[in-house]
Amino acid sequence: MNGYDNTFKGFIAEMPLVFKLFGGLILLFIVGTFIFIISKGLISWTSNNRAEVIKKKCKVVDKRTEVWGGSGDSSANTNYHITFEFEDRSRIELQVRGDRFGLYVVGDIGELTYQGTRFVEFVRTID
């Protein structure tokens, strides 16, 4: 072992127990948060893959954006959502990609294809 390893181990050994516990809790919190986020994403992805693909006639009734981040030197991110209303008056809001968001206007009527909470496509019908 070199002198650096002994110095580091000595530093840790002399550290008060409170600091060791606090550092351990912070590390556990960070690792737990990452595991939670990854698990939540996998559960959503699996659930959507297992859901049947549904095609229904509907109408675009609302559009919204959700902007987050963008402070300091970081860039802002935007999530795009469209609310569709079916013939039975029930509604579903789906997140769509930005390049799809601009293609649809409130009032458009067409056929929505979706799988679970995943937007697949919306094809406008011309009356």
Contacts in CASP RR format, 6 or more apart in sequence:
PFRMAT RR
TARGET T0000
AUTHOR 0000-0000-0000
METHOD contacts of the structure
MODEL  1
MNGYDNTFKGFIAEMPLVFKLFGGLILLFIVGTFIFIISKGLISWTSNNR
AEVIKKKCKVVDKRTEVWGGSGDSSANTNYHITFEFEDRSRIELQVRGDR
FGLYVVGDIGELTYQGTRFVEFVRTID
12 20 0 8 1.000
44 117 0 8 1.000
47 116 0 8 1.000
47 117 0 8 1.000
48 115 0 8 1.000
48 116 0 8 1.000
48 117 0 8 1.000
48 118 0 8 1.000
49 115 0 8 1.000
51 115 0 8 1.000
51 116 0 8 1.000
51 118 0 8 1.000
52 115 0 8 1.000
53 113 0 8 1.000
53 114 0 8 1.000
53 115 0 8 1.000
53 120 0 8 1.000
54 113 0 8 1.000
54 114 0 8 1.000
54 115 0 8 1.000
54 116 0 8 1.000
55 111 0 8 1.000
55 112 0 8 1.000
55 113 0 8 1.000
56 86 0 8 1.000
56 87 0 8 1.000
56 111 0 8 1.000
56 112 0 8 1.000
57 86 0 8 1.000
57 87 0 8 1.000
57 109 0 8 1.000
57 110 0 8 1.000
57 111 0 8 1.000
57 112 0 8 1.000
57 125 0 8 1.000
58 84 0 8 1.000
58 85 0 8 1.000
58 86 0 8 1.000
58 87 0 8 1.000
58 109 0 8 1.000
58 110 0 8 1.000
58 111 0 8 1.000
58 112 0 8 1.000
59 84 0 8 1.000
59 85 0 8 1.000
59 107 0 8 1.000
59 108 0 8 1.000
59 109 0 8 1.000
59 110 0 8 1.000
60 82 0 8 1.000
60 83 0 8 1.000
60 84 0 8 1.000
60 104 0 8 1.000
60 105 0 8 1.000
60 106 0 8 1.000
60 107 0 8 1.000
60 108 0 8 1.000
60 109 0 8 1.000
60 122 0 8 1.000
61 83 0 8 1.000
61 84 0 8 1.000
61 85 0 8 1.000
61 91 0 8 1.000
61 106 0 8 1.000
61 107 0 8 1.000
62 82 0 8 1.000
62 83 0 8 1.000
62 93 0 8 1.000
62 106 0 8 1.000
63 80 0 8 1.000
63 81 0 8 1.000
63 82 0 8 1.000
63 83 0 8 1.000
63 101 0 8 1.000
63 104 0 8 1.000
63 106 0 8 1.000
64 80 0 8 1.000
64 81 0 8 1.000
64 83 0 8 1.000
65 78 0 8 1.000
65 79 0 8 1.000
65 80 0 8 1.000
65 81 0 8 1.000
65 101 0 8 1.000
66 78 0 8 1.000
66 79 0 8 1.000
66 80 0 8 1.000
66 81 0 8 1.000
67 76 0 8 1.000
67 77 0 8 1.000
67 78 0 8 1.000
68 76 0 8 1.000
68 77 0 8 1.000
68 78 0 8 1.000
68 79 0 8 1.000
69 75 0 8 1.000
69 76 0 8 1.000
69 77 0 8 1.000
70 76 0 8 1.000
70 77 0 8 1.000
78 98 0 8 1.000
79 95 0 8 1.000
80 95 0 8 1.000
80 96 0 8 1.000
80 97 0 8 1.000
80 98 0 8 1.000
80 100 0 8 1.000
80 101 0 8 1.000
81 93 0 8 1.000
81 94 0 8 1.000
81 95 0 8 1.000
81 96 0 8 1.000
82 93 0 8 1.000
82 94 0 8 1.000
82 96 0 8 1.000
82 101 0 8 1.000
82 104 0 8 1.000
82 119 0 8 1.000
82 122 0 8 1.000
83 91 0 8 1.000
83 92 0 8 1.000
83 93 0 8 1.000
84 91 0 8 1.000
84 92 0 8 1.000
84 93 0 8 1.000
84 94 0 8 1.000
84 112 0 8 1.000
84 122 0 8 1.000
85 91 0 8 1.000
86 92 0 8 1.000
92 112 0 8 1.000
92 114 0 8 1.000
94 114 0 8 1.000
94 117 0 8 1.000
94 118 0 8 1.000
94 119 0 8 1.000
95 117 0 8 1.000
95 119 0 8 1.000
96 119 0 8 1.000
100 119 0 8 1.000
100 122 0 8 1.000
104 122 0 8 1.000
104 124 0 8 1.000
108 122 0 8 1.000
108 124 0 8 1.000
109 124 0 8 1.000
109 125 0 8 1.000
109 127 0 8 1.000
110 122 0 8 1.000
110 123 0 8 1.000
110 124 0 8 1.000
110 125 0 8 1.000
111 122 0 8 1.000
111 123 0 8 1.000
111 125 0 8 1.000
112 121 0 8 1.000
112 122 0 8 1.000
113 120 0 8 1.000
113 121 0 8 1.000
113 122 0 8 1.000
113 123 0 8 1.000
114 120 0 8 1.000
END
